[in-house]
């Protein structure tokens, strides 16, 4: 197995065994999605109208729960130094960690979304659009989150600052993702919004490993 | 294989404090260098500089091999086997998983004999959270062995080790130097290798 695959597999194994990753994110996502209909009431049209926005915001916040540990654990226990000296470039290390975070958090959130869409009285077409938007957009959440996680690496309680750094950067993801669902609800095509979301996600996944690696280098020197 | 590591007029600044200045030394293949000094003198910073984590404020480091002269920090890092303050181990992984991970990450085949060499063969399937501090240090040593890097940078290598553990690491260091490796260790204890020492 390649060094990249080895690191990816280890991070997935750690996410599965530490118990604070996917299970926590999924529980939070499900709880928020359950509480909102209780708060809004039985207005089915209103629930369907807010579904895209609420589920997208809930998904982003759920993913945030485990983002601060993306590099932090390895930094604190000294693994990051050993990993940084391996033949794997730090940019590829960052990419492996982004992919591991998405596979352990973003993908399970996406797979759960059709079930939660039922609570918001969403029809098949908007539910499918929501699913697709999360599938396309959640990699961007992990990628942008990796930049924030690397910037707050050596800060005590950096997890508290992390949302302040990355939530503004994730505004386009929420706008395009929720917008695609709203367009389909209005009987129009959500393709344009999904296209913009895909472009943003592609850019984020492409560029964030470089930014995250540069920040990790600075922190290792600090 | 590398033939020597040379430091030329190195300076290190942390914040607005200069830790050392004009530091020069040369360590050849098969030799060990003990870096000594009081707490905060810059021992760890020197090791981090050699590993490429920290850029020198002045001066340069040159790693020589038969084929080339390496001055680039990232390139130099590819020759480094690192044993830092922290052991770099995950409590959720077993001893074997931990070692196999590092071996594969460094492009080596997993080597179970490394566990026998550090006396952890019986703990192979035990999660690292159940290891004592000394056993964790031994596992970190096994990681050094499987990385097969010629330049070992060791920060307080004897920390947390009992007498047997200290004997073991002395034996592993002697063997590494015997095979033409270089060791630079920040330590308060003698390495016992008939080595040079550098006082910061």
Interface residues (C-beta under 8 A of the other chain):
Chain A: X1 X3 X6 X7 X10 X13 X14 X17 X18 X73 X76 X77 X78 X79 X81 X82 X83 X84 X85 X86 X87 X88 X220 X221
Chain B: X48 X51 X52 X53 X54 X55 X77 X78 X80 X81 X82 X84 X85 X86 X87 X88 X89 X90 X92 X93 X97 X101 X102 X104 X105 X106 X107 X143 X149
